[in-house]
Amino acid sequence: MIRSKNIAGNDSNGTTLYLGSKKSLCHFCWYQKNYEQRRRRGIPLEEAEIINRYELRYRKEKAQRLAEQILNYSDFTTLFFELVNAAICFYDRSPEEPNAKIDTAWATFINKHNKIALTLETSPQTFEKSISWLLYGVAPTLSFIHAVDQTFHSSHLNSIIENATMKPRQKKILENMESEPQFYQEEIAYYSHQIQEVLEGKAKQ
């Protein structure tokens, strides 16, 4: 968040909020348009036609996917809120904490809009499948090898992980996630919560 001020007049030039990295394929820029108009055009704040401006900035593959989605919408307001709702969510506390709820002001802003994510060739669903496969298909074997390592003071499991090579598709997914951590943060928190619930359920059995 950036707050600028006219030093000479000790007057605010408004606030700009950046969400996401400018180097990523998508980031948001939200700022007080009325302050910008006052600064550029010298008009009073109350005469500005637009108070706040919300810019969703997309590049390269994400821009192409957005262009494809625009063709399906006659109401860009709906598209705007669905894009924002898929990328951002504010909670009243850390989403990993018990009983965390969506911030009431944010819920009012989003209203009842759905979510639409501009997925690329490597869809976030692939990450979901990887988590499910690891949790339900591989975990028992990992647990067995871990137990063997503890019994014999060996390090087979660590050696397997350290010497494993990711597939090209997995590398691409990781690159997308690293380039847009803000976009994927909610998804990571969601699966962390899901895994914890599964583990707690198994502990009660």
C-alpha positions, 0 to 999 in steps of 0.5 A: 500500500502506498500513501502519497502526500503533497509536501508543500501543501501537506495534503494527501494525494490519495492511497494506492493498493497493489495486490500481487507482484508487478512481475507476475502475469496478474496483479491488481492496482486499486487507487483513489481516482478522485485524488488523482483527478484533483492532482492532475486536473486541479478539481475539487474531490467532490467534482470527480466522477469516479471516486475509486478505480480498480484495475486488474492487470494481466499479461501474456498468457493470462491476458489471452485467457481473459480475452477469451472469457470476456467473450462470454460476459455481457456484464463486465461488473460480474466478470470483475467481481468473479476474477477478484473473488477467485484471487483474493479473500480477506479473513478476520484472522489468519485463515489457518486459525480455527473458526476463521471467517471471511471479513464482513466488509470484504463479504459485503464488497464481494456480495454473492458473486461466484469465482472464475480463475483464469487457469493456464495449461497447468491448472491449479486442479493439478495441484489438488490432484497431487495433494489427494494422491499423496494423502490417500495413495502414497502416505501409507508407504511414506509412513512405512519408510519413515518408520523403517528409517526411525528404527534403523537410523537410516535416511531412505525417505530423505534420500528419495525426496532429495534425489527425485526429479520433478516432471516438466508439468510439475515444474511448470505448475511450481513456476506459476505458483512462485510467480503469483504467490498472492493468487495461490495463497488462499488455495495453499491455506485451504489445502493445509486446512483440509489436510489437518482435518483429514489427519484429525479425523484419522486420529479419532478413529 
